[in-house]
Amino acid sequence: MTAQSALAQDLLAHTGRFTDKKFDWNAMLRAARQARAQIIAAAAEKLGCPADDLNLADGMIRSATNADVAALSGWLYAHVNRFVSPAPFSLHAGIEYMFMMVVGGMGQLVGAVAGAGVVLALKNLLQDILPLVSDHAAQIQSVVFAGLFIVLLQHARGGALSLLQKVRPGSMRHGHADIPATAMTAPLPRRNALGKGAALLTVDGVVKRFKGLVAVNEVSFDIRAGEMVGLIGPNGAGKSTMFNLMTGTLELSAGRVEFLG
């Protein structure tokens, strides 16, 4: 029995309880989590990922799911409008979506929803008012949003929700636990900077293999204090994998990475 069929059977078994007075949501969620873990393990086996490292398979499943949602959204957009315009998919639109998250706060889902509402309301308000006072309404609107963005970064980096937290101090909701505002991490102690040219990071013969796939092959370089070093390459060259190896997110297949000796 595949993981998908197991998920379907578990969900159908619990769906039969919809007519009951008390629906067992916890059992439903547990069944979904177990089935998802089975799907990830099956995908990891097909991809040749180590059994103790399922992050790659999980990431690919998430990417595939996001691609499916994006494809469905594009199809619905074309079906409803009967015309496909590149305007909603431009760089400006992407920046606007990011701005919505920054305004509301990216720490919680409700922040993104609140940010979208604030940005759209302000955008419609400016589009109604600015043409009455100037012939350069579009340029002024960009200046207003840019100024708002700078103000948020300076005084409310957590978005609108952080402003509400300042008005109503107490506890911050994080997952299922209430974290007192006074329990936030203290600032890190200041350390003496290394002298210019001192050894900072050493990467020597680093190799990363995913079964038969060699993602990083014999990479070596040194970074010294005061240097500005960039890692460039085409898509799929292994840049993200290299960063994950340097930070310890992934385990090295061979080679060594030393930080501050």
C-alpha positions in Angstrom: 0.0 0.0 0.0 1.4 3.4 -1.0 1.7 6.3 1.4 -1.0 8.2 -0.7 -3.5 5.4 -0.4 -2.8 5.1 3.4 -3.4 8.8 3.7 -6.7 8.5 1.8 -7.9 5.6 3.9 -7.0 7.3 7.2 -8.8 10.5 6.2 -11.8 8.7 4.9 -12.0 6.7 8.2 -12.1 10.0 10.2 -14.4 11.7 7.7 -17.1 9.3 8.7 -17.2 11.1 12.1 -18.4 14.4 10.6 -21.9 13.4 11.6 -20.9 12.9 15.2 -21.3 15.6 17.8 -17.6 15.6 18.5 -15.3 15.4 15.5 -11.8 14.0 16.3 -9.7 16.7 14.7 -6.6 15.6 16.6 -6.8 12.1 15.2 -7.4 13.5 11.7 -4.3 15.7 12.0 -2.2 12.8 13.4 -3.2 10.7 10.4 -2.3 13.4 8.0 1.1 14.0 9.6 1.9 10.3 9.6 0.9 9.9 5.9 3.0 13.0 5.0 6.0 11.5 6.8 5.6 8.3 4.8 5.4 10.2 1.6 8.6 12.1 2.4 10.4 8.8 3.3 9.2 7.2 0.0 10.3 10.3 -2.0 13.7 10.3 -0.2 14.2 6.6 -1.1 13.4 7.3 -4.8 15.8 10.3 -4.8 18.6 8.4 -3.1 18.7 10.7 0.0 20.1 9.3 3.2 17.5 7.9 5.6 18.5 10.3 8.3 18.4 13.4 6.1 14.9 14.0 4.6 15.2 17.7 4.2 16.0 17.4 0.5 12.9 15.2 -0.2 10.8 17.5 2.0 12.0 20.5 0.1 11.3 18.9 -3.3 7.8 17.9 -2.2 7.1 21.5 -1.0 8.4 22.9 -4.3 6.3 20.5 -6.3 3.2 21.4 -4.3 3.9 25.1 -4.7 4.4 24.6 -8.5 1.0 22.8 -8.7 -0.7 25.6 -6.9 1.0 28.2 -9.1 0.0 26.2 -12.2 -3.6 26.0 -11.1 -3.7 29.7 -10.3 -2.3 30.6 -13.7 -4.9 28.4 -15.4 -7.7 30.0 -13.5 -6.4 33.4 -14.3 -6.3 32.7 -18.0 -9.7 31.0 -17.9 -11.4 33.9 -16.2 -9.8 36.7 -18.1 -9.6 35.0 -21.5 -6.3 37.0 -21.9 -2.9 36.6 -20.3 -1.1 39.8 -19.5 2.5 39.9 -18.1 1.6 42.8 -15.9 0.5 40.8 -12.8 3.7 38.8 -12.9 6.1 41.7 -13.3 8.9 42.6 -10.9 6.8 45.5 -9.6 4.0 43.0 -8.6 6.6 40.8 -6.7 7.9 43.8 -4.8 4.3 44.8 -3.9 3.6 41.3 -2.5 6.8 41.5 -0.5 5.8 44.9 0.8 2.5 43.5 2.0 4.3 40.9 4.1 6.7 43.5 5.5 3.8 45.8 6.4 1.8 43.1 8.2 4.7 41.2 9.6 6.2 38.0 8.3 6.2 36.2 11.7 2.6 35.2 11.5 0.0 34.3 8.8 -2.4 36.9 10.0 0.3 39.5 9.5 0.5 38.8 5.8 -3.3 39.1 5.5 -3.4 42.3 7.5 -0.5 43.7 5.4 -2.4 42.9 2.2 -5.4 44.7 3.5 -3.5 47.8 4.5 -1.5 48.1 1.3 -4.5 47.6 -1.0 -6.6 50.1 1.0 -3.8 52.7 1.0 -3.2 52.1 -2.7 -6.9 52.7 -3.6 -7.0 55.8 -1.4 -3.9 57.3 -3.0 -5.2 56.5 -6.5 -8.4 58.5 -5.7 -6.7 61.5 -4.0 -3.4 62.0 -5.8 -4.8 62.7 -9.3 -6.8 65.6 -7.8 -3.6 67.3 -6.6 -0.9 66.4 -9.1 -0.4 65.1 -12.7 2.3 62.8 -11.4 0.2 60.5 -9.3 2.0 57.3 -10.1 5.4 58.7 -9.2 4.1 60.3 -5.9 2.5 57.0 -5.0 5.8 55.2 -5.4 7.5 57.8 -3.2 4.8 57.4 -0.5 5.2 53.6 -0.4 9.0 54.0 -0.4 8.8 56.3 2.6 6.4 54.0 4.4 8.8 51.1 3.8 11.7 53.1 5.3 9.6 54.1 8.3 8.6 50.5 9.0 12.2 49.2 8.7 13.3 51.9 11.2 10.5 51.7 13.8 8.5 48.5 13.2 10.6 45.8 11.6 8.1 43.2 12.8 5.3 44.9 10.9 1.9 46.3 12.0 1.6 43.5 14.6 4.7 44.6 16.3 3.2 48.1 16.7 0.1 46.5 18.3 2.5 44.7 20.7 4.0 48.0 21.7 0.6 49.5 22.4 -0.5 46.4 24.3 2.6 45.0 26.0 2.5 41.6 27.5 3.1 38.3 25.8 3.9 37.5 22.2 2.1 34.6 20.6 4.5 32.1 19.1 3.1 28.8 18.0 1.2 27.3 21.0 3.2 29.0 23.7 3.0 32.4 25.3 6.4 34.0 25.5 6.7 37.0 27.8 8.1 40.1 26.2 10.7 40.4 28.9 12.0 36.9 28.1 13.3 37.9 24.6 17.0 37.2 24.0 19.4 39.7 25.4 21.8 41.5 23.0 25.0 39.5 22.2 28.1 40.7 23.9 30.4 42.8 21.7 33.6 40.9 20.6 36.9 42.3 19.3 37.1 42.4 15.6 39.8 40.3 13.9 42.7 42.1 12.4 42.7 42.6 8.6 44.0 39.5 6.8 43.4 37.1 9.7 42.1 33.6 8.8 38.3 33.6 9.1 36.9 30.6 7.1 38.8 27.7 5.5 37.1 25.3 3.1 39.3 22.4 2.1 38.3 19.7 -0.4 34.6 19.7 0.4 32.5 17.1 -1.2 28.8 16.4 -0.9 27.2 13.3 -2.5 23.5 12.4 -2.5 23.9 8.7 -3.4 24.9 8.9 -7.1 24.6 12.6 -7.4 27.7 14.7 -6.6 26.4 18.2 -5.7 29.7 19.6 -4.5 33.0 18.2 -5.8 36.4 19.1 -4.2 35.7 22.8 -3.4 38.4 24.7 -1.6 38.9 28.4 -0.7 39.9 30.7 2.1 38.2 33.8 3.4 40.2 36.3 5.5 39.0 39.2 7.6 38.3 42.3 5.6 37.7 40.5 2.3 34.5 40.6 0.3 34.0 37.2 -1.3 31.2 36.1 -3.6 30.1 32.6 -4.7 28.6 32.6 -8.2 27.5 30.0 -10.6 24.5 28.8 -12.8 21.4 27.2 -11.4 22.1 23.8 -10.0 25.8 24.4 -9.6 25.6 23.7 -5.8 25.8 27.2 -4.3 23.0 26.6 -1.8 24.4 23.2 -0.9 27.8 24.8 -0.4 26.4 27.3 2.1 24.5 24.5 3.9 27.7 22.6 4.2 29.6 25.6 5.6 26.9 26.3 8.2 26.5 22.7 9.2 23.0 22.2 7.9 24.3 19.4 5.8 26.9 16.8 6.7 30.1 16.7 4.7 30.8 13.6 2.5 34.5 14.5 2.5 36.7 17.5 3.2 36.7 20.0 6.1 35.4 23.4 7.0 37.1 25.5 9.7 35.8 28.8 11.2 38.2 30.9 13.2 40.6 28.0 13.3 
